[in-house]
Amino acid sequence: MFLKRFKSLILYLMVRLSFTFLRAMPRPLAHSICRSIAILIWRMDSKHRSIGMKNLSIAFPQRSVGWKNKVLRDSFLNLGELTVELSRIPGLRRSEVCKRVMYEEGYGLDNYLRARDSGMGVLFVTAHVSAWELLPAAHAARGYPLSFLVRRLDNIWLDRWSKKIRCKFGNKIVDKRRSIRKVISLIRRGEDVGFLLDQNVMEHEGVYVPFFGRMASTSSTVAALAIRTGAPVVVGFICPGPKLGLFKIRFYPAFRAQEKAEMSSEILRLTTLINQRIEEVIQEFPARWLWCHRRFQTQPDGINPYS
């Protein structure tokens, strides 16, 4: 136990020190260093390259191997860029965030505000796209904080530190475990709650709905909450801007559960709509998604496509 805690402490101190150095560097130099490290990892990490190429073959079967390789390589570079943005969140001022992150014209703040007109909190859904950790901080910096569900990290020091970063500008953390009552309470008090909903779940935790033309086990939590509370669902993302270090927030028009609809079919309908939005933004920015997750691992026929 002592050795495990000691290793966790060393890892935490190394991450903190690395982030401190990155934050002190000029942004172009920090990006150059993180991109170089990302390329090195891409070359060495054959396990996740294999998972990424399998996912790309499922999502884009018509594309060439060369195109898929480039997208996968660039998705590793995106993680390098995300690291730079993460390192800077603790020292960010509201004015700097508002300068670097804008709302997308036509898909911006208006869609979110229209959803808020219901008087209830919003069920906000996003995915591991672009600098996703910057999204709640940027939205909160403009006066719209939210609570969002996260899984507690095994490393207690990293967990405490990451919570502090994520709560920048008034955001709150909700532990994923036993969170349903808490979320319902927040929504009914008019507070927004955020979910990352683009990862594989076990069969008993979700439903099978299409994703890039293949059935994908997807969490049904947001759909069930929308039915139970009547809250609007807004799918949104942080997308790359016109140049490195600039971003735009995109909110799609809200949708709601249909009254008196049969619950199981309504869960399928709402979850399908969420996946369609996520797929749409990945189609637009394929190199900005996290391809190395086993998104299609849980299948109706029980066959693991990654084995």
C-alpha positions as CSV (number, residue, x, y, z in Angstrom):
1,M,0.0,0.0,0.0
2,F,2.8,2.4,0.9
3,L,4.7,1.7,-2.3
4,K,1.5,2.3,-4.4
5,R,0.8,5.6,-2.7
6,F,4.4,6.6,-3.1
7,K,4.3,5.9,-6.8
8,S,1.1,7.8,-7.1
9,L,2.7,10.8,-5.3
10,I,5.7,10.7,-7.6
11,L,3.5,10.6,-10.7
12,Y,1.4,13.5,-9.4
13,L,4.5,15.6,-8.7
14,M,5.9,14.8,-12.2
15,V,2.7,15.9,-13.9
16,R,2.5,19.1,-11.8
17,L,6.1,20.0,-12.6
18,S,5.6,19.3,-16.3
19,F,2.5,21.5,-16.4
20,T,4.3,24.3,-14.5
21,F,7.1,24.2,-17.2
22,L,4.6,24.2,-20.0
23,R,2.6,27.1,-18.6
24,A,5.8,29.2,-18.2
25,M,6.8,28.7,-21.8
26,P,5.6,30.8,-24.8
27,R,2.6,29.0,-26.3
28,P,4.3,28.2,-29.6
29,L,7.2,26.5,-27.8
30,A,4.9,24.6,-25.6
31,H,2.9,23.4,-28.6
32,S,6.1,22.4,-30.4
33,I,7.3,20.3,-27.5
34,C,4.0,18.6,-26.9
35,R,3.5,17.8,-30.5
36,S,6.9,16.3,-30.7
37,I,6.2,14.1,-27.7
38,A,2.8,13.1,-29.2
39,I,4.5,12.0,-32.5
40,L,7.0,9.9,-30.5
41,I,4.1,8.2,-28.6
42,W,2.3,7.6,-31.9
43,R,5.3,5.8,-33.3
44,M,5.9,3.7,-30.2
45,D,2.4,2.9,-29.1
46,S,1.5,0.0,-31.4
47,K,-1.4,-1.1,-29.2
48,H,-3.4,2.1,-29.5
49,R,-2.4,2.6,-33.2
50,S,-4.0,-0.8,-33.8
51,I,-7.2,0.2,-32.0
52,G,-7.3,3.5,-33.8
53,M,-6.9,2.0,-37.2
54,K,-9.6,-0.5,-36.5
55,N,-12.0,2.3,-35.4
56,L,-11.1,4.3,-38.5
57,S,-11.7,1.2,-40.7
58,I,-15.2,0.9,-39.2
59,A,-16.0,4.6,-39.5
60,F,-14.5,5.3,-42.9
61,P,-14.3,2.0,-44.8
62,Q,-14.0,3.8,-48.1
63,R,-10.9,5.8,-47.1
64,S,-7.4,4.8,-48.0
65,V,-4.9,3.4,-45.4
66,G,-2.7,6.5,-45.9
67,W,-5.6,8.8,-45.1
68,K,-6.4,6.8,-41.9
69,N,-2.8,6.8,-40.8
70,K,-2.7,10.6,-41.2
71,V,-5.9,11.1,-39.3
72,L,-4.7,8.8,-36.5
73,R,-1.3,10.6,-36.3
74,D,-3.1,14.0,-36.2
75,S,-5.4,12.8,-33.4
76,F,-2.2,12.1,-31.3
77,L,-1.1,15.6,-32.1
78,N,-4.5,16.9,-30.9
79,L,-3.7,15.3,-27.5
80,G,-0.5,17.2,-27.5
81,E,-2.4,20.4,-28.1
82,L,-4.9,19.5,-25.4
83,T,-2.1,19.1,-22.9
84,V,-0.9,22.6,-23.6
85,E,-4.4,24.0,-23.0
86,L,-4.8,21.9,-19.8
87,S,-1.5,23.2,-18.5
88,R,-2.8,26.8,-18.9
89,I,-6.3,26.5,-17.3
90,P,-5.1,27.1,-13.7
91,G,-3.7,30.5,-14.6
92,L,-6.4,31.6,-17.2
93,R,-8.2,34.9,-16.8
94,R,-11.8,35.3,-17.9
95,S,-10.7,37.9,-20.5
96,E,-8.1,35.5,-22.0
97,V,-10.6,32.7,-22.3
98,C,-13.2,34.9,-23.9
99,K,-10.5,36.1,-26.4
100,R,-9.4,32.5,-27.3
101,V,-12.8,30.7,-27.3
102,M,-15.7,32.2,-29.2
103,Y,-19.2,30.9,-29.9
104,E,-19.7,29.6,-33.4
105,E,-21.9,31.8,-35.6
106,G,-25.2,30.1,-36.3
107,Y,-24.5,27.3,-33.8
108,G,-23.6,29.3,-30.8
109,L,-25.0,30.7,-27.6
110,D,-28.5,31.2,-29.0
111,N,-29.2,27.5,-29.1
112,Y,-28.1,27.1,-25.5
113,L,-30.2,30.1,-24.3
114,R,-33.3,28.9,-26.1
115,A,-32.9,25.6,-24.2
116,R,-32.6,27.5,-20.9
117,D,-36.0,29.2,-21.6
118,S,-37.7,26.2,-20.2
119,G,-36.7,27.2,-16.7
120,M,-35.1,23.9,-16.1
121,G,-31.5,22.9,-16.1
122,V,-30.0,21.6,-19.4
123,L,-28.6,18.1,-19.9
124,F,-25.5,19.0,-21.8
125,V,-23.7,16.3,-23.8
126,T,-20.3,16.5,-25.4
127,A,-17.5,14.2,-26.6
128,H,-13.7,13.8,-26.6
129,V,-13.3,16.3,-29.4
130,S,-10.6,18.9,-29.8
131,A,-9.7,20.6,-26.4
132,W,-12.8,19.1,-24.6
133,E,-11.5,19.9,-21.1
134,L,-11.5,23.6,-22.1
135,L,-15.1,23.6,-23.0
136,P,-16.8,23.8,-19.6
137,A,-14.2,26.3,-18.4
138,A,-14.8,28.6,-21.4
139,H,-18.6,28.4,-21.1
140,A,-18.4,29.1,-17.3
141,A,-16.1,32.0,-17.9
142,R,-18.9,33.7,-19.8
143,G,-21.3,33.2,-16.9
144,Y,-22.7,29.7,-17.6
145,P,-21.2,27.3,-15.0
146,L,-22.3,23.7,-14.9
147,S,-21.8,20.5,-13.0
148,F,-20.4,17.6,-14.8
149,L,-20.0,13.9,-14.2
150,V,-16.5,12.4,-13.9
151,R,-15.0,9.2,-12.7
152,R,-12.8,9.5,-9.6
153,L,-9.2,9.0,-10.5
154,D,-7.3,6.2,-8.8
155,N,-4.4,8.6,-8.0
156,I,-5.8,10.7,-5.0
157,W,-3.4,13.6,-5.6
158,L,-4.2,13.8,-9.3
159,D,-7.9,13.5,-8.5
160,R,-7.9,16.5,-6.1
161,W,-5.8,18.6,-8.5
162,S,-7.8,17.8,-11.6
163,K,-11.0,18.7,-9.7
164,K,-9.5,22.1,-8.8
165,I,-8.7,22.7,-12.5
166,R,-12.1,21.5,-13.7
167,C,-13.9,23.8,-11.2
168,K,-12.4,26.9,-12.7
169,F,-14.8,29.7,-13.0
170,G,-17.5,28.1,-10.9
171,N,-18.0,24.6,-12.4
172,K,-18.7,21.7,-10.1
173,I,-17.9,18.0,-10.1
174,V,-20.4,15.2,-9.6
175,D,-18.9,11.7,-9.0
176,K,-20.3,9.3,-11.6
177,R,-21.0,6.7,-8.9
178,R,-24.5,6.9,-7.5
179,S,-25.1,10.2,-9.2
180,I,-28.7,10.0,-10.5
181,R,-30.4,11.5,-7.6
182,K,-27.9,14.3,-7.4
183,V,-28.3,15.1,-11.2
184,I,-32.1,15.1,-10.9
185,S,-31.9,17.5,-8.0
186,L,-29.6,19.8,-9.9
187,I,-31.7,19.8,-13.0
188,R,-34.9,20.6,-11.1
189,R,-33.1,23.5,-9.4
190,G,-32.4,24.9,-12.8
191,E,-28.7,24.0,-13.0
192,D,-27.0,22.4,-16.0
193,V,-25.3,19.0,-15.9
194,G,-22.7,17.9,-18.4
195,F,-21.9,14.4,-19.8
196,L,-19.2,12.9,-22.0
197,L,-21.1,10.3,-24.0
198,D,-18.9,8.9,-26.7
199,Q,-17.3,5.9,-25.0
200,N,-18.3,2.2,-25.0
201,V,-20.3,1.0,-22.0
202,M,-21.2,-2.5,-20.8
203,E,-24.4,-3.9,-22.2
204,H,-26.4,-3.5,-18.9
205,E,-25.4,0.2,-18.8
206,G,-26.7,1.3,-22.2
207,V,-28.5,0.6,-25.4
208,Y,-27.4,-0.4,-28.9
209,V,-27.8,2.5,-31.3
210,P,-26.0,3.2,-34.7
211,F,-22.7,5.0,-34.7
212,F,-20.8,5.3,-38.0
213,G,-23.1,2.6,-39.5
214,R,-22.4,0.0,-36.7
215,M,-24.3,-0.7,-33.5
216,A,-22.5,0.8,-30.5
217,S,-23.3,0.2,-26.9
218,T,-24.1,3.8,-25.7
219,S,-25.0,5.1,-22.2
220,S,-28.7,5.5,-21.9
221,T,-28.4,7.8,-18.8
222,V,-29.0,11.1,-20.5
223,A,-32.1,9.8,-22.4
224,A,-33.5,8.3,-19.2
225,L,-32.9,11.6,-17.3
226,A,-34.5,13.6,-20.2
227,I,-37.6,11.4,-20.0
228,R,-37.8,11.6,-16.2
229,T,-37.2,15.3,-15.7
230,G,-38.5,16.8,-19.0
231,A,-35.2,18.7,-19.3
232,P,-33.9,19.7,-22.7
233,V,-30.8,18.0,-24.1
234,V,-28.2,20.1,-25.8
235,V,-25.3,18.5,-27.7
236,G,-22.3,20.8,-28.0
237,F,-18.6,20.7,-28.7
238,I,-15.5,22.8,-28.7
239,C,-14.1,22.9,-32.2
240,P,-10.8,24.1,-33.6
241,G,-10.7,27.8,-34.6
242,P,-9.0,29.6,-37.4
243,K,-5.5,29.0,-36.0
244,L,-3.7,27.1,-33.3
245,G,-4.8,28.0,-29.8
246,L,-8.2,29.5,-30.9
247,F,-11.5,27.6,-30.5
248,K,-15.2,27.9,-31.1
249,I,-18.1,26.5,-29.1
250,R,-20.9,24.8,-31.1
251,F,-24.3,24.1,-29.6
252,Y,-26.9,22.2,-31.6
253,P,-30.6,23.0,-31.2
254,A,-32.0,21.3,-28.1
255,F,-34.3,18.3,-28.2
256,R,-36.6,16.9,-25.6
257,A,-38.3,13.7,-24.7
258,Q,-41.8,13.2,-26.2
259,E,-44.6,13.1,-23.7
260,K,-46.5,9.8,-23.3
261,A,-44.0,8.0,-25.6
262,E,-43.1,4.4,-24.7
263,M,-39.9,4.6,-22.6
264,S,-37.7,2.0,-24.2
265,S,-38.3,3.4,-27.7
266,E,-37.9,7.0,-26.5
267,I,-34.5,6.1,-25.0
268,L,-33.4,4.6,-28.3
269,R,-34.6,7.7,-30.2
270,L,-32.9,10.2,-27.9
271,T,-29.7,8.2,-27.7
272,T,-29.6,7.9,-31.5
273,L,-30.0,11.6,-31.9
274,I,-27.0,12.2,-29.5
275,N,-24.9,9.7,-31.5
276,Q,-25.8,11.4,-34.8
277,R,-24.6,14.8,-33.5
278,I,-21.3,13.3,-32.2
279,E,-20.8,11.5,-35.5
280,E,-21.5,14.7,-37.5
281,V,-18.8,16.6,-35.7
282,I,-16.3,13.8,-36.0
283,Q,-17.0,13.6,-39.7
284,E,-16.2,17.3,-39.9
285,F,-13.1,17.1,-37.7
286,P,-11.9,13.5,-37.9
287,A,-8.4,14.2,-36.6
288,R,-9.8,15.9,-33.4
289,W,-11.5,12.8,-31.9
290,L,-10.0,10.2,-29.5
291,W,-9.8,7.3,-31.9
292,C,-7.8,5.0,-29.6
293,H,-10.7,4.0,-27.3
294,R,-12.4,0.6,-28.0
295,R,-15.7,2.3,-28.9
296,F,-17.2,-0.8,-30.6
297,Q,-16.0,-3.4,-28.1
298,T,-19.5,-4.4,-26.7
299,Q,-21.5,-5.9,-29.5
300,P,-25.0,-7.5,-29.7
301,D,-23.4,-10.7,-31.1
302,G,-20.7,-10.7,-28.4
303,I,-17.9,-10.6,-30.9
304,N,-15.1,-8.2,-30.0
305,P,-13.9,-6.5,-33.2
306,Y,-10.5,-5.7,-31.5
307,S,-9.6,-9.3,-30.6
